[in-house]
């Protein structure tokens, strides 16, 4: 029963041992424990301060990054707009040049057709003249004896000439 109901002697010795333990802990352990707790508290405070600084720096970088991205997008839009304008100008120039070249080709073809038409007409006239001379030679070679035959032939030649 000594454990359940303590004696005065046991209480006395327990108080003395507790006091000695308290003295030893105060003398040797409390100071280093409190120092390490203070150091840990300072380290945590510095870490929190660093984290706040880093967070603020990241926010600054993020806003700076957003500004850079916005500027890059504006420059991209400007470059694309200029490229579209250049493309449209080149297409308009090419279309204009193609129209001019097409007109030149059509005009050249018309000129060539006209020249070939004139050459063909001249060739036909030459052949008609040659045929006329041939017919005239044959007529002259043939003796026309009667006056009526001469008149019929002249009228026929006149009618042929009026048709042209």
C-alpha positions in Angstrom: 0.0 0.0 0.0 2.9 2.2 0.1 2.5 3.1 -3.5 -1.1 4.3 -3.3 -0.7 6.2 -0.1 2.6 8.0 0.0 4.6 8.5 3.2 6.0 11.8 4.3 9.4 10.5 3.8 8.7 9.5 0.2 7.2 12.9 -0.5 10.2 14.6 1.1 12.7 12.7 -1.1 10.5 13.2 -4.2 10.6 17.0 -3.6 14.4 16.9 -3.1 15.0 14.9 -6.2 12.6 17.1 -8.1 14.4 20.2 -6.9 17.8 18.7 -7.8 16.5 17.8 -11.3 15.0 21.2 -11.7 18.3 22.8 -10.6 20.3 20.6 -13.0 17.9 21.3 -15.9 17.9 25.0 -15.2 21.7 25.1 -15.0 22.5 23.0 -18.0 19.4 22.3 -20.2 17.1 25.3 -20.1 19.5 27.8 -21.5 20.4 25.7 -24.6 16.8 24.7 -25.1 15.6 28.3 -24.9 18.4 29.4 -27.2 17.6 26.8 -29.7 13.9 27.7 -29.5 14.8 31.4 -30.0 17.0 30.5 -33.0 14.2 28.3 -34.4 11.7 31.2 -33.9 14.2 33.6 -35.7 14.7 31.1 -38.5 11.0 30.6 -39.0 10.5 34.4 -39.0 13.2 34.9 -41.6 11.8 32.1 -43.7 8.3 33.8 -43.6 9.9 37.1 -44.4 11.8 35.5 -47.3 8.6 33.8 -48.5 6.8 37.1 -48.5 9.6 38.8 -50.4 9.7 35.9 -52.9 5.9 36.1 -53.2 6.0 39.8 -53.9 8.9 39.3 -56.3 7.0 36.6 -58.1 3.9 38.8 -58.3 6.1 41.6 -59.7 7.6 39.2 -62.2 4.2 37.9 -63.1 2.9 41.4 -63.8 6.1 42.2 -65.7 5.6 38.9 -67.7 2.0 39.8 -68.5 3.2 43.2 -69.7 5.8 41.6 -71.9 3.3 39.1 -73.2 0.8 41.9 -74.0 3.6 43.9 -75.7 4.5 40.8 -77.7 0.9 40.3 -78.8 0.6 43.9 -79.9 3.8 43.6 -81.9 2.6 40.4 -83.4 -0.7 42.1 -84.4 1.2 45.0 -85.9 3.5 42.6 -87.9 0.5 40.6 -89.1 -1.3 43.7 -90.2 1.8 44.9 -92.1 2.1 41.5 -93.7 -1.5 41.6 -94.8 -1.1 45.1 -96.2 2.1 44.0 -98.1 0.3 40.9 -99.4 -2.7 42.9 -100.6 -0.4 45.4 -102.2 1.6 42.7 -104.0 -1.6 41.0 -105.2 -3.0 44.3 -106.4 0.3 45.1 -108.2 0.4 41.6 -109.7 -3.2 41.9 -110.8 -2.4 45.3 -112.4 0.7 44.0 -114.2 -1.3 40.9 -115.4 -4.0 43.1 -116.8 -1.5 45.3 -118.6 0.3 42.2 -119.9 -3.0 40.7 -121.0 -4.0 43.9 -122.8 -0.6 43.9 -124.5 -1.1 40.3 -125.6 -4.6 41.0 -126.9 -3.4 44.1 -128.7 -0.5 42.2 -130.2 -2.8 39.4 -131.3 -5.2 41.9 -132.9 -2.3 43.5 -134.7 -1.1 40.1 -135.9 -4.6 39.1 -137.0 -5.0 42.4 -138.9 -1.6 41.9 -140.5 -2.4 38.4 -141.5 -5.9 39.5 -142.8 -4.2 42.2 -144.9 -1.7 39.8 -146.2 -4.4 37.3 -147.1 -6.4 40.0 -148.9 -3.4 41.1 -150.8 -2.7 37.5 -151.8 -6.3 37.1 -152.9 -6.0 40.3 -155.0 -2.8 39.1 -156.5 -4.4 35.7 -157.4 -7.5 37.5 -158.8 -5.2 39.8 -160.9 -3.4 36.7 -162.2 -6.6 35.0 -163.0 -7.9 38.1 -164.7 -4.8 38.4 -166.8 -5.1 34.7 -167.7 -8.8 35.1 -168.7 -8.0 38.2 -170.7 -5.2 36.4 -172.5 -7.6 33.6 -173.4 -10.3 36.0 -174.5 -7.8 37.9 -176.7 -6.6 34.7 -178.1 -10.0 33.7 -179.1 -11.3 35.4 -182.0 -14.5 37.1 -181.5 -16.1 37.3 -184.9 -19.5 38.7 -184.2 -20.3 42.0 -182.6 -23.0 40.5 -180.5 -20.5 38.1 -178.9 -18.3 41.0 -178.1 -21.1 43.0 -176.4 -22.2 39.9 -174.4 -18.7 39.4 -173.2 -18.2 43.0 -172.2 -21.5 43.1 -170.3 -20.6 39.9 -168.5 -17.2 41.3 -167.4 -18.9 44.5 -166.2 -21.4 42.5 -164.2 -18.6 40.5 -162.6 -16.7 43.8 -161.7 -19.9 45.3 -160.0 -20.2 42.3 -157.8 -17.0 43.1 -156.0 
